[in-house]
Amino acid sequence: AVLVADSVGFTQLTESLARNSNAAELLSLCLNRFFTPLIDILTAYRGDVVKFSGSALTVLFPAENDSEHFLNVCGSPCCTHLPFQLACLRAVACCLEVQKRLHDYNVGEGSNVRLTLHLAVGAGLVDVLQLGGIESRCEHVISGNLLQQLAVAERLAGSGETVLSPQCWQQVSGLACEGQIIRENPAYKRLLALDISKHTYPTIKQAAL
């Protein structure tokens, strides 16, 4: 599974801090204050941050067969998942915690700007390419049809929303709850919550650590 986390508000934040003599220092502080907990949450669910694109992050949740080494890989007893489904479940649970903790985030430093998030999750096979090598500089790039899923899902996701592609929803439809129907493209699903009779995001997170 692949997650795109796009944050909104950095242009307004930069403008609001520009009047200060130490604007660059304050902006750096605000960025660290926001992105540090974001990356901590993503990695706690086994997400690998592949790329920063401005204020957006691309995160890969690999399909790993953890059941060969651990019991209760999702945190719930008497529950089994194939690696692909588990990767999607972790990505979805991660989105719920990210939105709860960091959406409408007040960065402080005298600024009234609040940062918001919209998230998109797709699922399928991808290629992870390493490009570069000149002057010891390399960059990782994800390629595959999954990128088209993400392009559609990200466009459909409003402020504070997480939208799942049909391929991702197919994996978690019995484990998650759908939000308001997206009339523009009903095959894509707004994420509302997990079915807490089966999973909660803290237990999924603890099992992934």
Disulfide bonds with the S-S distance in Angstrom:
none
